[in-house]
């Protein structure tokens, strides 16, 4: 049975302080916890006017404390911005505080689009998608006690604390066939951003499953599709709810960043040619927007094509109440139900 989860991007609304987006995230997490979604992952972004969270590792602890059963994690920690040992220790600490409920999603990008912010992170020049990133990922897994480095490697003896707590399940997040190959080779869970590269989604997930190399007995592939979804009472209602997010994304991509406006303002907006071209580059055709029944059928088709184990849903609306209502409609049409205990992890993680 396909699992359904939530990816929080923390939209910042016009007329509201950016910090409110963090508080909205906790309220949404409480809501979807009651509805029966499997995970609540928090994205990392930086210096983007319309996005409110740059430190998912901090928010994860608050969300886990505010919820009862849902798994909480990063979607993802952008590893080139961080030291692998620090990430391993942060997530081991979270796992000690909330046993069986923490996930560690890892991404390759910088989560920012301006050169100054990228420079401020001090990223090495080779760690975008090449050998530098692979090294960081190997160190993270080694320090977490998952896959050791070679004995002759200088940091091979390093272990993240607390040493008696296993690293949470690790997922590699991506939007290209290359990331699927890396996730499979390292025996990790894998999440693919449909909204970034829709034409490659099914092929990447199928390739990941075929190439998966288990590290330990019990490891198995776990393939997740990340999809932008808005569920309205009918198709017209959903389309109106989606317009603020479309406009915000287009404005950011076209170099005119702004916070998300309300639906009436977005619908009345006169789009420039530049904004329309920017929106087209963001693949709005990959979004799943409509009535509950329409969304259910579209998602089922995506799952069948890609043979996905799970769908993680991104829903950004201006009104937080409308966002919660969208998740309520989706849960109802999918017949989700809360479980008494946290769901099992898909990839076995072993202690030192």
ABEGO torsion letter per residue (X at the ends): XBBBBBBBAGBBBBGBBAAAAAAAAAAAAAAAAAAGBABBBBBBBBGBAABABABAAAAAAAAAAABAABBBBBOBBBAAABBAAAAAAAAAAAAAABBGABBBBBBABAGBABAAAAAAAGBBAAAAABAAAAAAAAAAAAAAGABBBBAABAAAABBBOBAABBBBBBBBBBABAAAAAAAAAAGBBBBBBAAABAAAAAAAAAAAAAABBBABBGBBBBBBBBBBBBBBABAAAAAAAAAAAAAAAAAAAAGBBBBBBBAAAAAABBBBAAAAAAAAAAGAAABBBEBAAAAAAAAAAAAAAAGBABBBBBBBBABAAAAAAAAAAAAAAAGBBBBABBBBBABBBBBX
